[in-house]
Every structure is written in C-alpha cells, then in structure tokens.
C-alpha cells in the first residue's frame, strides 16, 4: 500500500513532475509508421501531456514539431505537405522537419522574418514499424540491441491500442503471472490451426499442452523475480508432475515495456506510453524467430477490436466491455468475450483513471510489481538529482542489452533453470535473421 504522495510520484508524467522528467530521458513510441504513409502523412500526437505534430515530408524524412504554429498558434496538424515541408493553412508559414521556417509568404517582399523563426523540433526515428521520439534534453540515448530491433522487417509486426487509464496500471498487468489463470481462463482448448497470432492459444514448447489448459488447471504458480541490467526477469513455475513443470519467462524492460512470449516462435515487446496522466497507448512489436510474420492476418485480427484512425477499442468502459451475465454464467469466465485485450482493458481501467494505490493490498503474487515500483522510485530520484538512470544507454552499453529471452514451455521439474535457457538458445540459433549472438548472461 502506498501513500497518496507516493502514488502521485510514480504516476504523474507532465514535464513539471519527477516521473515526467524521468520518462523524457528515453525514446518514446509516438505513432505507428503506417500512420504517416500515403498522401496525407500528417498526424497529431499527444504524448506525455504535450501536443505535437508528426509528418513525413515529400522526400520521406520524418519531422516531429510542437503542434502550435509559432505565428499565431494555429494547429499545424491541419497543415499542408508541400514545397519541402509542412505549411500552416492560416498564413502559409512553411516549416521543414527540423523546425526551420522556410517561408512567410504573406509578409512583404524582402522580409527576413522567417530567418528568425524556429519551431521546436525533436529527434525522431523509425524502428520496426514504430516511430520513436526523444523529448528530453541533451543527447538522445542509444537503442539497445533487442530482438525486436535486430529482426528485419518481414519478421516484425507493429500495432497499438488506446487505453483509458494511467500508464502505470496498464504496464503493471504484465508483471503479474497469476492473473492469466483467472482473467484469461478459457474453458475449452482450441485447435492449433486457429492459434496463430493469439495470446495463450498455442501449445507450450516441448509439449502438446495448450497454454489455455496449463493456465486453467494450474492456477497457483511459484513466481521468481530476478533483477537484470535491463529491468526484471519474472519466471512463473507451474508444477505439472514430479517430473515436469511449466516454465514461463517474461521480462520488464525499464521503464515502460514488458517482453513476453506469444508462442514458441514469437515474442511481444509492448510499451505503455502516456498520452497524459489519465490515458495511454500500448505499442507492441511482435517478433518472429521462425517464419516471416503474416502481417495481413495479424492486422486483421486486431482491427476486429480497434477502430481507425485513433486505434480506439470497439468495447470499453463506454459499453461495459461487452459484458453479458448469461455468457459469464454459461460460456466464458469473464462474460466479456474471448479476446484477452478486452479482459486486460477491463481489469486496468476498472481500477480508475489513476489507480488509488492507498487502497490496495498486495500479496506474494505481486512481487514483480513491488520490485518494479522500487526500481521506478529509485530512477525517478536519480533523474531528479541529475544522475543517469537505468537504461539510458550510450552506444557501447546498448550492444550489451540483448534479447531479452522469453519462453513458455514444459521442462523438467529438476533442472528447469538450464531448460529455459536451452530453449531460448535453440530458438535464437534457429532464427534465419539472428546474427548478433545470444542474450548476455547475468
């Protein structure tokens, strides 16, 4: 249980708050690359409580600028892409991707006003289908050599979704291995030909046991939490028999992501990115170690739940998450259908716009959440004191952050520690694109 002041410290992310200063030390997902493709490659972006405009100019270069035109503060997200930049429709002022003012066409001939005008711009890069921006001061950090960034385009797929609550409670659901046995309980196991791209539907590695069955029949895992140089490794053990144990390895990538297995051949790296204090987006990169990703199928699956252009969920707080009491009594555990994104969304949004952690009572299964909060507070204090917090990497340090390993398999009850590492190594060495070595051992 936290005090109100402690809860504010770890949840509030505007630029004048300590956690806001911390999060501005990192690259932040700002949009999917697909959102700035086509004829009108301009998107408004609200990120960490600030308003921006993202655009791709006629040459394909990305720009990320403050959203209000420096002339009379009109909205640049309604601008025109022309003449090598983004033009404000109010008076025609034109800005390039670096924020330089190229033209002020309504000014008298010979005016040099534009030479003195500069719109604030931010470093922006595209990685694995996501556009990242750096909002902090000074030199931007290096990207770590994570699988999702090393894998070539055919082997990654990116998507996102809007969540109507604070970023931290959205992130914390991924640190809780126990909830899946209840919130994501399925009464029947599906055929494997329908499992592609769907969480908890595939069989666990080295077995013919679907994850749905493991979660349903073994609801009380032993949980181990290990500190790493990138954050936390969380291992959930469900003993099936004296000789075999289900092992699930997931990770917290500080400060805002978790890395989890989708299947024996695919992982999910998912960031939780504040729009403001009371809403956020999840951004995910699905990375395949086996075959190229079927992006058309993956996108179609997810667009059944989300609407364009803002990736808003089709069900949510506004329609009780599709809850049907008859369905809950007779067909599904939650009464909210079979998509686990809906289940997670209900769980975290029902905690309130910002969870009141003064009212919670944590248990043994929450040890990952407890460890992360301590890590977060320590990093907030470091950033406030001008120190370099965890995962603000220089180029040399970035090469040592590998993987991280994830897996979901059935191995020996005695010797599971070596088993999961062997499974990760086998999958990694078998990946057609893998050439960067194995995960760094702690």
C-alpha positions as CSV (number, residue, x, y, z in Angstrom):
1,X,0.0,0.0,0.0
2,X,1.4,3.4,-1.0
3,X,0.7,6.9,0.3
4,X,-1.2,9.4,-1.9
5,X,2.1,11.3,-2.3
6,X,4.0,8.1,-3.4
7,X,1.2,7.3,-5.8
8,X,1.4,10.7,-7.4
9,X,5.2,10.4,-7.7
10,X,5.1,7.3,-9.8
11,X,2.0,8.1,-12.0
12,X,2.1,11.8,-12.9
13,X,4.1,12.4,-16.1
14,X,3.8,16.0,-17.2
15,X,7.1,17.9,-17.7
16,X,6.9,19.5,-14.2
17,X,6.6,16.2,-12.4
18,X,9.5,13.9,-11.3
19,X,8.2,10.9,-13.3
20,X,7.7,13.1,-16.3
21,X,11.4,14.2,-16.1
22,X,12.4,10.5,-15.9
23,X,10.3,9.3,-18.9
24,X,11.7,12.2,-21.0
25,X,15.2,10.5,-20.6
26,X,14.0,7.7,-23.0
27,X,12.9,7.3,-26.6
28,X,9.1,7.1,-26.6
29,X,6.8,5.4,-29.1
30,X,4.8,8.2,-30.8
31,X,3.0,6.6,-33.7
32,X,2.9,3.5,-36.0
33,X,4.9,4.1,-39.2
34,X,1.8,3.2,-41.1
35,X,0.0,6.3,-39.7
36,X,2.2,8.6,-41.7
37,X,2.1,6.8,-45.0
38,X,0.0,7.7,-48.1
39,X,-1.0,11.1,-49.5
40,X,-1.6,12.8,-46.1
41,X,1.4,11.8,-44.0
42,X,0.5,14.1,-41.0
43,X,-0.6,13.0,-37.6
44,X,-1.4,15.0,-34.4
45,X,0.3,13.3,-31.4
46,X,-0.4,13.9,-27.7
47,X,2.4,12.4,-25.7
48,X,3.4,12.9,-22.0
49,X,0.8,15.6,-21.7
50,X,2.2,17.7,-24.6
51,X,0.8,18.3,-28.1
52,X,2.9,17.7,-31.3
53,X,2.5,17.2,-35.0
54,X,4.3,14.3,-36.8
55,X,4.8,14.4,-40.5
56,X,6.7,12.8,-43.3
57,X,7.8,15.3,-45.9
58,X,7.8,14.8,-49.7
59,X,11.3,13.2,-49.6
60,X,10.2,10.7,-46.9
61,X,12.0,12.4,-44.0
62,X,10.2,12.4,-40.6
63,X,9.6,15.6,-38.6
64,X,8.2,15.9,-35.1
65,X,7.3,19.5,-34.0
66,X,5.4,21.4,-31.4
67,X,1.9,21.5,-32.7
68,X,1.1,25.2,-32.4
69,X,2.3,27.4,-35.2
70,X,4.8,30.0,-33.8
71,X,3.0,32.8,-35.7
72,X,-0.5,32.8,-34.2
73,X,-0.6,29.4,-32.6
74,X,-2.9,27.7,-35.1
75,X,-2.9,23.9,-35.3
76,X,-0.2,22.6,-37.6
77,X,-1.8,19.1,-37.6
78,X,-4.2,20.6,-40.2
79,X,-1.3,21.8,-42.4
80,X,-0.4,21.0,-46.0
81,X,2.6,18.9,-47.1
82,X,4.2,20.9,-49.9
83,X,7.3,22.7,-51.0
84,X,9.6,20.6,-48.9
85,X,7.8,21.0,-45.6
86,X,4.6,21.4,-43.6
87,X,2.7,24.6,-44.4
88,X,0.3,26.2,-41.9
89,X,-3.0,27.0,-43.7
90,X,-3.6,30.2,-41.6
91,X,-0.9,32.4,-43.2
92,X,1.2,29.9,-45.2
93,X,4.2,29.8,-43.0
94,X,6.3,26.7,-44.0
95,X,8.5,24.6,-41.7
96,X,10.9,21.8,-42.6
97,X,11.4,18.6,-40.5
98,X,14.0,20.4,-38.3
99,X,11.6,23.2,-37.4
100,X,13.3,25.8,-39.6
101,X,10.9,28.4,-41.1
102,X,11.4,28.3,-44.8
103,X,8.7,30.8,-45.9
104,X,6.4,33.5,-44.6
105,X,4.6,34.3,-47.9
106,X,2.1,36.8,-46.6
107,X,4.9,39.1,-45.3
108,X,6.2,42.0,-47.5
109,X,8.6,41.1,-50.3
110,X,12.1,41.0,-49.0
111,X,11.1,40.3,-45.4
112,X,13.7,38.3,-43.4
113,X,11.2,37.3,-40.6
114,X,11.5,33.6,-41.4
115,X,15.2,33.7,-40.7
116,X,14.5,34.4,-37.1
117,X,11.7,31.8,-36.6
118,X,12.2,28.3,-35.5
119,X,9.6,25.8,-34.3
120,X,10.8,23.4,-31.6
121,X,11.6,20.0,-33.2
122,X,12.6,16.7,-31.6
123,X,14.8,13.8,-32.7
124,X,12.6,11.1,-34.4
125,X,13.4,7.7,-35.8
126,X,11.5,4.7,-37.2
127,X,12.3,1.3,-35.8
128,X,10.4,-2.0,-36.6
129,X,7.2,-0.3,-37.7
130,X,7.1,2.2,-34.8
131,X,8.1,5.9,-34.8
132,X,10.0,6.9,-31.7
133,X,10.7,10.4,-30.5
134,X,13.1,11.8,-27.9
135,X,11.6,14.6,-25.8
136,X,14.4,15.1,-23.3
137,X,17.4,17.4,-23.1
138,X,20.8,16.7,-24.5
139,X,22.0,13.7,-26.4
140,X,19.4,11.0,-27.0
141,X,20.2,7.6,-25.7
142,X,21.2,4.6,-27.9
143,X,18.7,1.9,-28.8
144,X,19.5,-1.5,-27.2
145,X,20.2,-4.5,-29.3
146,X,16.9,-6.1,-28.5
147,X,15.4,-8.8,-30.7
148,X,12.6,-6.5,-31.9
149,X,15.1,-4.0,-33.2
150,X,17.5,-6.5,-34.7
151,X,15.0,-8.6,-36.6
152,X,14.4,-7.4,-40.3
153,X,11.1,-6.0,-41.4
154,X,9.5,-9.3,-42.6
155,X,9.9,-10.8,-39.1
156,X,8.3,-7.9,-37.1
157,X,4.8,-6.5,-36.9
158,X,3.7,-3.4,-35.0
159,X,0.3,-2.4,-33.7
160,X,-1.1,-0.2,-30.9
161,X,-4.3,0.4,-28.9
162,X,-5.8,3.1,-26.7
163,X,-6.3,2.6,-23.0
164,X,-8.5,4.9,-20.9
165,X,-6.3,5.0,-17.7
166,X,-2.9,5.9,-16.3
167,X,0.1,4.3,-18.0
168,X,1.5,2.6,-14.9
169,X,-1.5,0.4,-14.1
170,X,-1.5,-0.6,-17.7
171,X,2.1,-1.7,-17.5
172,X,1.7,-3.5,-14.2
173,X,-0.7,-6.1,-15.6
174,X,2.2,-7.5,-17.5
175,X,4.2,-8.1,-14.3
176,X,1.5,-10.4,-12.8
177,X,1.8,-14.0,-13.9
178,X,-1.0,-15.2,-11.7
179,X,-3.8,-13.2,-13.2
180,X,-3.7,-15.1,-16.5
181,X,-5.1,-18.3,-14.8
182,X,-8.3,-16.3,-13.9
183,X,-8.8,-13.3,-16.1
184,X,-7.7,-15.2,-19.3
185,X,-9.3,-18.5,-18.4
186,X,-10.7,-20.5,-21.3
187,X,-13.0,-23.5,-20.6
188,X,-12.1,-25.2,-23.9
189,X,-8.8,-25.6,-25.8
190,X,-8.8,-24.6,-29.5
191,X,-7.2,-26.4,-32.4
192,X,-3.8,-25.2,-33.2
193,X,-4.7,-24.1,-36.8
194,X,-6.6,-21.2,-35.2
195,X,-3.9,-20.2,-32.7
196,X,-1.7,-18.0,-34.9
197,X,-1.2,-14.5,-33.6
198,X,-3.3,-15.1,-30.4
199,X,-2.0,-15.0,-26.9
200,X,-2.3,-18.1,-24.7
201,X,-3.7,-20.3,-27.5
202,X,-0.6,-22.1,-28.8
203,X,0.9,-25.2,-27.2
204,X,3.8,-24.7,-24.8
205,X,7.2,-25.6,-26.1
206,X,8.3,-29.3,-25.9
207,X,4.7,-30.4,-25.2
208,X,1.3,-30.8,-26.8
209,X,-0.3,-29.0,-23.9
210,X,-2.1,-25.7,-24.9
211,X,-1.3,-22.7,-22.7
212,X,-5.0,-22.4,-22.0
213,X,-5.0,-25.8,-20.3
214,X,-1.9,-25.1,-18.3
215,X,-3.4,-21.8,-17.0
216,X,-6.7,-23.4,-16.3
217,X,-5.5,-26.5,-14.4
218,X,-2.5,-25.0,-12.6
219,X,-3.7,-21.6,-11.3
220,X,-1.1,-21.1,-8.5
221,X,2.4,-20.5,-9.9
222,X,5.6,-20.2,-8.0
223,X,7.0,-16.8,-9.0
224,X,10.6,-15.8,-9.1
225,X,11.7,-12.2,-9.8
226,X,15.3,-11.5,-10.8
227,X,16.9,-8.1,-11.2
228,X,18.7,-7.7,-14.6
229,X,20.7,-4.9,-16.3
230,X,17.6,-4.1,-18.3
231,X,15.0,-4.3,-15.6
232,X,13.4,-7.5,-14.2
233,X,13.1,-11.1,-15.3
234,X,9.9,-12.8,-14.0
235,X,9.7,-16.6,-14.0
236,X,6.4,-18.4,-13.3
237,X,6.6,-22.1,-12.5
238,X,3.5,-24.4,-12.6
239,X,4.4,-27.9,-11.5
240,X,2.5,-30.4,-13.6
241,X,4.0,-33.6,-12.1
242,X,7.0,-34.7,-10.1
243,X,9.0,-34.8,-13.4
244,X,7.6,-31.9,-15.4
245,X,7.0,-28.2,-14.8
246,X,5.6,-25.5,-17.0
247,X,8.1,-22.6,-17.2
248,X,7.1,-19.2,-18.4
249,X,9.8,-16.5,-18.6
250,X,8.8,-12.8,-19.1
251,X,10.6,-9.5,-18.7
252,X,10.1,-5.9,-17.6
253,X,12.2,-3.6,-19.9
254,X,12.7,-0.5,-17.9
255,X,11.0,1.9,-17.8
256,X,7.8,1.2,-19.8
257,X,7.8,-2.1,-21.6
258,X,7.4,-5.8,-21.0
259,X,8.6,-8.6,-23.2
260,X,6.6,-11.8,-23.2
261,X,6.1,-15.0,-25.3
262,X,3.2,-15.1,-27.7
263,X,4.1,-18.6,-28.8
264,X,7.1,-20.9,-29.1
265,X,8.2,-18.9,-32.1
266,X,7.1,-15.3,-31.5
267,X,7.6,-12.7,-28.7
268,X,5.8,-9.5,-27.9
269,X,7.6,-6.3,-26.8
270,X,5.0,-3.9,-25.5
271,X,5.4,-0.3,-24.3
272,X,2.8,1.6,-22.3
273,X,3.1,5.2,-23.3
274,X,1.3,8.0,-21.5
275,X,-0.9,10.3,-23.6
276,X,-1.4,12.3,-20.4
277,X,-1.9,11.3,-16.7
278,X,-5.2,9.5,-17.4
279,X,-4.8,7.8,-20.8
280,X,-2.2,5.9,-22.7
281,X,-1.4,3.8,-25.7
282,X,0.1,0.3,-25.8
283,X,2.5,-0.2,-28.6
284,X,3.6,-3.7,-29.5
285,X,6.2,-5.2,-31.8
286,X,5.6,-8.9,-32.5
287,X,8.9,-10.6,-33.4
288,X,9.1,-14.0,-35.1
289,X,12.0,-16.3,-34.8
290,X,10.7,-18.8,-37.3
291,X,8.8,-17.6,-40.4
292,X,8.1,-14.1,-41.6
293,X,5.1,-12.6,-39.9
294,X,1.8,-12.9,-41.6
295,X,1.2,-9.1,-41.2
296,X,-2.1,-9.1,-43.0
297,X,-3.6,-11.7,-40.7
298,X,-2.2,-10.1,-37.6
299,X,-3.5,-6.7,-38.5
300,X,-7.0,-8.0,-39.5
301,X,-7.2,-9.9,-36.1
302,X,-6.5,-6.7,-34.2
303,X,-8.7,-4.4,-36.3
304,X,-11.7,-6.5,-35.2
305,X,-11.2,-4.9,-31.8
306,X,-9.8,-1.4,-32.7
307,X,-11.1,1.4,-34.9
308,X,-9.1,3.7,-37.1
309,X,-7.7,6.3,-37.2
310,X,-7.0,6.5,-33.4
311,X,-6.9,2.8,-32.6
312,X,-9.8,3.1,-30.1
313,X,-11.2,-0.1,-28.8
314,X,-14.6,-1.1,-30.0
315,X,-15.6,-2.2,-26.5
316,X,-14.6,-0.5,-23.3
317,X,-15.8,1.5,-20.3
318,X,-18.4,3.2,-22.5
319,X,-20.3,-0.1,-23.2
320,X,-19.4,-2.2,-20.1
321,X,-16.7,-4.1,-22.1
322,X,-19.4,-6.1,-23.8
323,X,-20.3,-7.8,-20.5
324,X,-23.0,-10.4,-20.8
325,X,-24.1,-12.1,-17.5
326,X,-25.6,-15.0,-19.4
327,X,-22.3,-15.5,-21.2
328,X,-20.4,-15.4,-17.9
329,X,-22.7,-18.0,-16.4
330,X,-22.6,-20.4,-19.3
331,X,-19.8,-19.8,-21.8
332,X,-16.8,-17.6,-20.7
333,X,-15.1,-16.8,-17.4
334,X,-15.4,-13.0,-17.7
335,X,-18.5,-12.7,-19.8
336,X,-16.6,-10.3,-22.0
337,X,-15.8,-12.5,-25.0
338,X,-12.6,-14.3,-25.7
339,X,-10.1,-11.5,-26.6
340,X,-7.6,-11.1,-23.8
341,X,-7.1,-7.4,-24.7
342,X,-10.6,-6.8,-23.6
343,X,-10.0,-8.7,-20.4
344,X,-6.9,-6.7,-19.6
345,X,-8.5,-3.4,-20.5
346,X,-11.4,-4.1,-18.1
347,X,-9.0,-5.1,-15.3
348,X,-6.9,-2.0,-15.5
349,X,-9.5,0.6,-16.5
350,X,-11.8,-0.6,-13.7
351,X,-9.1,0.5,-11.2
352,X,-10.0,4.1,-12.1
353,X,-8.4,6.7,-14.3
354,X,-5.4,6.7,-11.9
355,X,-5.4,3.7,-9.6
356,X,-5.6,4.7,-5.9
357,X,-2.8,2.5,-4.5
358,X,-3.6,3.7,-1.0
359,X,-6.5,1.2,-1.1
360,X,-4.7,-1.9,-2.5
361,X,-3.4,-4.9,-0.5
362,X,-0.6,-6.7,-2.4
363,X,0.2,-10.4,-2.0
364,X,3.0,-12.8,-2.8
365,X,2.0,-13.0,-6.5
366,X,2.6,-9.2,-6.7
367,X,6.3,-9.4,-6.0
368,X,7.2,-8.3,-9.6
369,X,5.1,-5.2,-9.2
370,X,6.6,-4.4,-5.8
371,X,10.2,-4.8,-7.2
372,X,9.4,-2.6,-10.2
373,X,7.9,0.2,-8.1
374,X,11.1,0.3,-6.0
375,X,13.1,0.4,-9.2
376,X,10.9,3.2,-10.6
377,X,11.2,5.3,-7.5
378,X,15.0,4.9,-7.4
379,X,15.2,6.0,-11.1
380,X,12.9,9.0,-10.5
381,X,15.2,10.2,-7.7
382,X,18.3,9.7,-9.9
383,X,16.8,11.7,-12.7
384,X,15.8,14.5,-10.3
385,X,19.3,14.6,-8.9
386,X,20.9,14.8,-12.4
387,X,22.2,11.2,-12.3
388,X,21.8,8.8,-15.2
389,X,19.0,6.3,-14.5
390,X,18.8,2.7,-15.6
391,X,18.6,2.0,-19.4
392,X,19.7,5.5,-20.5
393,X,22.4,3.9,-22.7
394,X,25.4,5.0,-24.6
395,X,26.3,3.2,-27.8
396,X,28.7,0.7,-26.2
397,X,26.3,-0.1,-23.4
398,X,23.4,-0.6,-25.9
399,X,25.3,-3.5,-27.5
400,X,25.2,-5.4,-24.2
401,X,21.4,-5.3,-23.8
402,X,20.3,-8.4,-25.8
403,X,17.1,-10.3,-26.2
404,X,15.7,-10.4,-23.6
405,X,14.8,-14.1,-23.5
406,X,11.2,-15.2,-23.2
407,X,9.8,-18.7,-23.3
408,X,6.8,-20.8,-22.4
409,X,7.5,-24.5,-22.2
410,X,7.2,-27.7,-20.3
411,X,10.5,-28.9,-19.0
412,X,12.0,-30.9,-16.1
413,X,10.9,-30.1,-12.6
414,X,14.5,-30.6,-11.6
415,X,16.7,-28.6,-13.8
416,X,14.2,-26.1,-15.2
417,X,16.8,-23.3,-14.9
418,X,19.0,-24.8,-17.6
419,X,16.0,-25.9,-19.6
420,X,14.6,-22.5,-20.3
421,X,17.9,-21.1,-21.3
422,X,18.4,-24.0,-23.7
423,X,15.0,-23.5,-25.3
424,X,15.8,-19.8,-25.8
425,X,19.2,-20.6,-27.3
426,X,17.7,-23.2,-29.6
427,X,15.1,-20.8,-30.9
428,X,17.6,-18.0,-31.2
429,X,20.1,-20.0,-33.1
430,X,17.4,-21.3,-35.5
431,X,16.2,-17.8,-36.4
432,X,17.0,-17.0,-40.1
433,X,17.8,-13.4,-39.1
434,X,19.8,-14.0,-35.9
435,X,23.4,-13.0,-36.2
436,X,24.0,-10.9,-33.0
437,X,24.7,-13.7,-30.5
438,X,22.7,-14.8,-27.5
439,X,21.4,-12.9,-24.6
440,X,24.0,-11.6,-22.3
441,X,24.2,-13.7,-19.2
442,X,23.7,-12.0,-15.9
